[in-house]
């Protein structure tokens, strides 16, 4: 994967300022991800120089009032016990606000929720988006919008699935009474 960051050069002309992906994490046996860009503010301040993809490390969610763009490759799913352990290890690293509960795990070990608006596009491969009561098989060119709801990812195939998407900070979702 190659990333091009385009901005203004010292003459005020549009130019490629950076190439390459600098903020990557791999969780062997589970998935790989690269944060391609992130911000701390809305509206975005395009005058901030430097590689913003590395600000703040490898958190799962964007900064408050921020956004991030990420590529993720999910490998074929291991057995449920291994998947649960791998996801628990990821949750420790991610320090997410909404850690999965014991009630979430029977549905799928990767069930989680974020206070974000997510837009994910399937580039290659197939993956199931697991919801509280439904599942959707996503294929190349499918796009899903997740409005701060509980979900998980399940690659039941034999090939990795590459997803490209954005996560934007959002107000927590209120549950109906």
C-alpha positions as CSV (number, residue, x, y, z in Angstrom):
1,X,0.0,0.0,0.0
2,X,1.3,3.4,-0.8
3,X,0.0,6.7,0.6
4,X,0.5,10.1,-1.0
5,X,0.0,13.2,1.1
6,X,-0.6,16.3,-1.2
7,X,-0.4,19.8,0.1
8,X,1.2,23.1,-0.7
9,X,5.0,23.4,-1.3
10,X,7.1,26.4,-0.2
11,X,6.0,28.2,-3.4
12,X,2.3,27.7,-2.7
13,X,1.9,25.1,-5.4
14,X,0.2,21.7,-5.0
15,X,2.7,19.0,-4.6
16,X,3.3,15.5,-3.1
17,X,4.7,16.2,0.4
18,X,5.0,12.7,1.7
19,X,4.8,9.1,0.4
20,X,4.6,5.8,2.3
21,X,2.6,4.6,5.2
22,X,4.1,5.4,8.6
23,X,1.6,4.3,11.3
24,X,1.1,0.6,10.9
25,X,0.2,-2.1,13.5
26,X,0.0,-5.8,13.0
27,X,-1.7,-8.2,15.3
28,X,-0.4,-11.6,14.1
29,X,-3.1,-14.1,13.4
30,X,-5.8,-11.4,13.4
31,X,-5.3,-8.3,11.4
32,X,-3.1,-5.5,10.1
33,X,-4.1,-1.8,10.0
34,X,-2.5,1.4,8.8
35,X,-3.8,4.8,10.0
36,X,-3.5,6.9,6.8
37,X,-4.5,10.3,8.4
38,X,-6.0,11.7,11.5
39,X,-7.0,15.0,12.9
40,X,-7.8,16.6,16.3
41,X,-10.2,19.2,15.0
42,X,-13.3,19.9,13.0
43,X,-13.2,21.7,10.7
44,X,-9.8,20.3,9.7
45,X,-6.9,22.7,9.8
46,X,-5.1,21.9,6.5
47,X,-2.3,24.3,7.4
48,X,-0.9,21.9,10.0
49,X,2.4,20.5,8.6
50,X,3.8,17.0,9.2
51,X,2.6,13.5,9.2
52,X,-0.7,13.6,11.2
53,X,-1.2,9.9,10.9
54,X,1.3,9.3,13.8
55,X,-0.2,11.8,16.3
56,X,-1.3,10.1,19.5
57,X,-0.1,6.6,18.6
58,X,-2.4,3.7,17.7
59,X,-5.7,4.3,19.3
60,X,-8.7,2.6,17.9
61,X,-10.9,5.7,17.8
62,X,-10.2,9.3,16.7
63,X,-9.4,12.2,19.0
64,X,-12.4,14.1,20.4
65,X,-13.7,16.3,17.6
66,X,-11.3,14.5,15.2
67,X,-11.4,11.9,12.5
68,X,-9.1,9.2,11.2
69,X,-8.8,7.3,7.9
70,X,-7.6,3.8,8.1
71,X,-6.9,0.7,6.0
72,X,-7.5,-2.6,7.7
73,X,-6.8,-6.1,6.5
74,X,-8.6,-8.9,8.4
75,X,-7.1,-12.3,8.0
76,X,-9.2,-15.5,7.9
77,X,-10.7,-16.0,11.4
78,X,-8.9,-18.3,13.9
79,X,-10.9,-20.5,16.2
80,X,-13.2,-18.7,18.6
81,X,-11.0,-19.0,21.7
82,X,-7.9,-17.7,19.8
83,X,-10.0,-14.8,18.3
84,X,-11.3,-13.9,21.8
85,X,-7.7,-13.8,23.2
86,X,-6.4,-11.8,20.2
87,X,-9.3,-9.3,20.5
88,X,-8.8,-8.9,24.2
89,X,-5.1,-8.1,23.6
90,X,-6.1,-5.5,21.0
91,X,-8.6,-3.9,23.4
92,X,-5.8,-3.5,26.0
93,X,-3.7,-1.7,23.5
94,X,-6.6,0.4,22.1
95,X,-7.9,1.6,25.5
96,X,-11.4,1.9,24.1
97,X,-14.1,3.6,26.0
98,X,-16.6,0.8,25.5
99,X,-14.9,-2.5,26.2
100,X,-16.8,-5.6,25.2
101,X,-18.9,-7.2,27.9
102,X,-19.5,-10.8,28.7
103,X,-22.9,-10.4,27.1
104,X,-21.3,-9.2,23.8
105,X,-18.9,-12.2,23.4
106,X,-21.4,-15.0,22.7
107,X,-22.5,-13.2,19.5
108,X,-18.9,-12.9,18.3
109,X,-15.5,-12.3,20.1
110,X,-14.9,-9.1,18.1
111,X,-18.1,-7.3,19.2
112,X,-17.4,-3.7,20.2
113,X,-18.9,-0.2,20.0
114,X,-17.2,3.2,19.5
115,X,-18.5,6.7,19.8
116,X,-17.9,7.4,16.1
117,X,-19.6,7.6,12.7
118,X,-17.8,5.0,10.6
119,X,-17.8,4.7,6.8
120,X,-16.0,1.5,5.6
121,X,-15.6,0.3,2.0
122,X,-14.6,-3.2,1.1
123,X,-11.7,-3.1,-1.4
124,X,-11.0,-6.9,-1.7
125,X,-12.0,-10.1,-0.1
126,X,-15.2,-10.8,1.9
127,X,-16.1,-10.2,5.5
128,X,-19.2,-10.5,7.7
129,X,-20.3,-7.5,9.6
130,X,-21.8,-9.0,12.8
131,X,-24.6,-6.9,14.5
132,X,-26.6,-7.6,17.6
133,X,-29.1,-9.7,15.7
134,X,-28.1,-9.7,12.1
135,X,-25.1,-10.4,9.9
136,X,-24.2,-8.9,6.5
137,X,-21.8,-10.5,4.1
138,X,-19.8,-7.6,2.6
139,X,-18.1,-8.0,-0.7
140,X,-15.8,-5.8,-2.8
141,X,-17.3,-2.4,-3.6
142,X,-19.8,-2.6,-0.7
143,X,-19.8,0.3,1.7
144,X,-21.3,0.3,5.3
145,X,-22.1,3.3,7.5
146,X,-22.0,2.4,11.2
147,X,-23.6,5.0,13.5
148,X,-22.0,4.2,16.9
149,X,-23.6,0.8,17.2
150,X,-22.3,-2.6,18.5
151,X,-20.6,-4.6,15.7
152,X,-17.9,-7.1,15.0
153,X,-15.9,-8.4,12.0
154,X,-15.7,-12.0,10.9
155,X,-13.6,-13.2,8.0
156,X,-14.9,-16.8,7.5
157,X,-13.2,-17.1,4.1
158,X,-9.7,-18.3,3.1
159,X,-8.4,-14.9,1.9
160,X,-7.7,-11.6,3.7
161,X,-10.2,-8.8,3.4
162,X,-9.0,-5.3,2.9
163,X,-11.2,-2.5,4.2
164,X,-10.7,1.3,3.8
165,X,-12.6,3.7,5.9
166,X,-13.0,6.7,8.0
167,X,-14.0,7.1,11.7
168,X,-15.3,10.5,12.8
169,X,-15.8,11.4,16.5
170,X,-19.5,11.4,17.4
171,X,-21.8,11.9,20.3
172,X,-22.6,8.7,22.2
173,X,-25.6,6.9,20.9
174,X,-28.7,7.0,23.2
175,X,-30.5,3.7,23.6
176,X,-34.2,3.7,23.3
177,X,-36.2,3.2,26.5
